[in-house]
Amino acid sequence: MKLTQSEENYLKAIFTLSQEEKGSILTNDLAEKMTTKASSVTDMLKKLKEKNLLEYQKYQGCQLTPLGRFYALAIIRKHRLWETFLVDKLNFGWEEVHEIAEQLEHIQSLELTNRLDKFLGFPKVDPHGEPIPEKDGKIEMVANRILLCEAIPGTKVIVMGVENDQTEFLQYLSKIGLNLGTQIEILDKLSFDGSILIEIKGKQVQFSGTVSKQISVKQL
C-alpha cells in the first residue's frame, strides 16, 4: 500500500501517543502533536480508517489496527536506522539528525531499508537509545530502564536514552558531557522541587525535575 507523507506522519504520531497513553487517542491530543486543527485531524482519520489502518469513532478517538501498527513501525524503523547511519557513519551529532531523518523516512524502497540495516550491523537502538523495529514489525523494548528522576541517591547509573529529541535539549546534554553510555552518580534529590544533583565525569550538575524525567537510565 502506498501512503502519502502526511498519512505516514499521522500513523507515526498515533503510535507514539499510544506508547504514552492507554486507550484510544483523542482527536485534540493528536491535533496538538501534529500542530494542526482538530477538523484536519478528523478528515485524515477518516481516510486512514477507509484504508483499514485504524479504528475510529467520532468523539471516541482512534487506535491503530494491526495493519496500521505494522506501517507505523516500518516508518519508525526507517527513521531510527537513518539516524543511526547519520551519527555512526557521517559523524553527525545526535542533536542534528532528527529533522534529516524526518525527510529520509519517507523513502519507499524496502530493499534500501533492509540493506541499510545490514550495513549498520543490525543495530538494536538508535542514537537516542530508542529501540529499532525489526523488518517483520517486532519491536523489542529495552529492559530495566528507568527515568533519571526515579534513581536512588548514592547509586550509579548509565544513560540509556532520552525521551526528548529536541535539538536544544540534546545540545544542552552534549555540552555538559552527557551522551548514551555516560555514567552518572546520583548525589542527592531535593523533594521540594524534584530536582536532582548528579556527578558526570567529575563535575556536579543539578537537573530540574522536568529534565530528569526526560533521561532514561539503567542502574549499574
C-alpha positions, 0 to 999 in steps of 0.5 A, spaced: 500 500 500 502 506 498 501 512 503 502 519 502 507 523 507 502 526 511 498 519 512 505 516 514 506 522 519 499 521 522 500 513 523 507 515 526 504 520 531 498 515 533 503 510 535 507 514 539 501 517 543 499 510 544 506 508 547 504 514 552 497 513 553 492 507 554 486 507 550 484 510 544 487 517 542 483 523 542 482 527 536 485 534 540 491 530 543 493 528 536 491 535 533 496 538 538 502 533 536 501 534 529 500 542 530 494 542 526 486 543 527 482 538 530 477 538 523 484 536 519 485 531 524 478 528 523 478 528 515 485 524 515 482 519 520 477 518 516 481 516 510 486 512 514 480 508 517 477 507 509 484 504 508 483 499 514 489 502 518 485 504 524 479 504 528 475 510 529 469 513 532 467 520 532 468 523 539 471 516 541 478 517 538 482 512 534 487 506 535 491 503 530 489 496 527 494 491 526 495 493 519 496 500 521 501 498 527 505 494 522 506 501 517 507 505 523 513 501 525 516 500 518 516 508 518 519 508 525 524 503 523 526 507 517 527 513 521 531 510 527 536 506 522 537 513 518 539 516 524 543 511 526 547 511 519 547 519 520 551 519 527 555 512 526 557 513 519 557 521 517 559 523 524 553 527 525 551 529 532 545 526 535 542 533 536 542 534 528 539 528 525 532 528 527 529 533 522 534 529 516 531 523 518 524 526 518 525 527 510 529 520 509 523 516 512 519 517 507 523 513 502 519 507 499 524 502 497 524 496 502 530 493 499 534 500 501 531 499 508 533 492 509 540 493 506 541 499 510 540 495 516 545 490 514 550 495 513 549 498 520 550 491 523 543 490 525 543 495 530 538 494 536 537 502 538 538 508 535 542 514 537 537 516 542 537 509 545 530 508 542 529 501 540 529 499 532 523 495 529 525 489 526 523 488 518 517 483 520 514 489 525 517 486 532 519 491 536 523 489 542 523 494 548 529 495 552 529 492 559 530 495 566 530 502 564 528 507 568 527 515 568 533 519 571 528 522 576 526 515 579 534 513 581 536 512 588 541 517 591 548 514 592 547 509 586 550 509 579 547 509 573 548 509 565 544 513 560 540 509 556 536 514 552 532 520 552 525 521 551 526 528 548 529 529 541 529 536 541 535 539 538 536 544 544 535 539 549 540 534 546 545 540 545 544 542 552 546 534 554 552 534 549 555 540 552 555 538 559 558 531 557 552 527 557 551 522 551 548 514 551 553 510 555 555 516 560 555 514 567 552 518 572 552 518 580 546 520 583 548 525 589 542 527 592 534 529 590 531 535 593 523 533 594 521 540 594 522 541 587 524 534 584 530 536 582 536 532 582 544 533 583 548 528 579 556 527 578 558 526 570 565 525 569 567 529 575 563 535 575 556 536 579 550 538 575 543 539 578 537 537 573 530 540 574 525 535 575 522 536 568 529 534 565 530 528 569 524 525 567 526 526 560 533 521 561 532 514 561 537 510 565 539 503 567 542 502 574 549 499 574 
